Amino acid sequence: MSSAFSRSLVVPSRGASRRSFVVLSALAGLGLPVLAGCDLPGASKDKGGSASPSGSTASAGGSASASAPAKAGSTEWQKLDGHVMGHKVSVEVSPVVRQDDKTSYIAVKLTRASDDASVDAVDASSYSSKDNKLSISDYLGAGPFRAGTGASLVKLLDTASGRVWSAVNGSGLFLELAPGEDMTSYLSFGKVDTDTVTVMVPMAGFTTVSVLDADKAKKAKIDLSTAQTDIDKYPHAAPELTDPVAIERYTRALDDSTSTHAGGKDITVTLASDVTFASDSAELASGAEAQLQTVAGQLGQHPDGGTLTIVGHTDDVQDDAYNQTLSEKRANAVKTRLEQLTKLDKWQTSVSGKGESEPKIKDTTDQARAANRRVEITLTPTGGTTPKSSGTATPTSSTAHNPSNGKLPDPQGPVAKGAEGVTLTPKSGDTSGEVTITLDHVIRTGGYLLGQVQTTTRATKDSIHNFDQWLEDKEMYHLNSRGEDASAGITEFAADGLTLLAGNERIYPADYLDAEFKAHVPLTELGLIPSIKAGTITVCVVWPDPGGDTITLDHPEGKYSTPNTAYRLTDIPIKNS
């Protein structure tokens, strides 16, 4: 069991009442005080407070509304009107306040609309909320994934330099709201060393706030003492999350012949050996040319050179000696062809083979063995992964230098313009209804695209089961999109299947290497409960910017998809921040 699970008091559950019972039992077992019939401490709470106007909804076209971005030095709070799993919840976000060189605070005030639908009318959970309390932490909090409470899934993004901060801790434990009530969750982060940051609030949207020093806290209406006191009531700090980490990108060729991973220091292109070579051979196949052109294009974007590592891998079918020799021959064949395609004189190149010793997936299935037959090419550019010609913080993909003929793969489901949306109906289970999905535009900022996909559910019998199937990536079973199993629990109900099509690539939501789980976590919704009766949900997604004026969003069927969950949204305009 990971340290995250061992530290967390929260276990997965789909109902607020049930979840509260489980955690209260855990607290009692640890000897912590629990007061029956009282609100859990750690959050400020008022009735009415600063509730949004009655009936506040998303703006026309399906995007949640937000106030204008704050400029550096501003003490103003920013407001979002989002939809939290079918419920109308407005969010006010404070500036970030640096307490010292180690700790920064932000306050997130959540207000449930006074006319919001009841939990029982929206939530299909078997654990009914008799008091009509909406458990906000089920969707905005880290819950069972790791330490931290309250709205601890809120992220801070520095899109200019491609970094993300995760909350080290949060206050509120559960944020349970009746209609018209509000709560404030304080979140602690490590030092935030920028003048402004983009705040990603799950199921609410994105907004930009300023970053202030401690002497401006009072003017920004932030009480640092209260923030620390509330957080300390249930200490669950994860100190390994203090430092920001690089926002990374992951793309796959539409024919699955290559995948590209770009982080803060390295770019790794993985060649599928079944495309690169004939079976049991080190001779380059016809399909290898396009693959190696992609790599040559990546190298050309970094004229100052750096370190180039080429490593061959095989499956486990033959004996160790045979596989070792084959992996070395394949790696050398790749190097030889790259030398013919582009100059490598400024690259310090190493070539090796690992045989079957480092499988990507530890399994003996055909799918696993195919994934393990590969050549990995890693570029560590001297000047960093930002292309010299780009000027953006996010590495460009092969799209810029290896465009397709403009023809997208055939859609696997309905197609419509993003603003118009698609409507799908369930094809399995004992329920019926429909799900409408729209995305009227995205915002370009610092080499990334910020999108707020809107989904509206209308069940005609009981609920829509497996709601997450319309948003998640079902290509891998119990693995994330990269084939990693360490973050499988986190991405089980994530919107990681909302991909973009550009050039010859499928672009997955931007992600980051989680400092605790040692696996990649996408910058999108993580807490999509599988079943819902009715209502709208705001789904936040960060994508690497492929360029151009419009994008195409594609949710393909995977090997483990429920029927009728594929769709495509086209002609989605890109607006500048």
Secondary structure, 3 states (H helix, E strand, C coil): CCHHHHHCCCCCCCCHHHHHHHHHHHHHHCCCCCCCCCCCCCCEEEECCCCCCCCCCCCCCCCCEECCCCCCCCCCCEEEEEEECCEEEEEEECCEEECCCCCEEEEEEEEECCCCCCHHHHECCCCCCCCCCEECHHHHCCHHHCCCCCCCCCEEEECCCCEEECCCEECCCCCEECCCEEEEEEEEECCCCCCEEEEEECCCEEEEEEEEEHHHCCCCCCCHHHHHHHHHCCCCCCHHHCCCEEEEEEEEECCCCEEEEECCCCEEEEEEHHHHECCCCCCECCCHHHHHHHHHHHHHCCCCCEEEEEEEECCCCCCHHHHHHHHHHHHHHHHHHHHHHCCCCCEEEEEEECCCCCCCCCCCCHHHHHHHCEEEEEEEECCCCCCCCCCCCCCCCHHHCCCCCCCCCCCCCCEEECCCCEEECCCCCCCEEEEEEECCCEEEECCEEEEEEEEEEEEEECCECCHHHHCCCCCCCCCCCCCCCCCHHHHCCCCCCCEEEECCEEECCCEEECCCCCCEEECECCCCCCCECEEEEEEEEEEECCCCCEEEEEECCCCCCCCCCCEEEEEEEEEEC
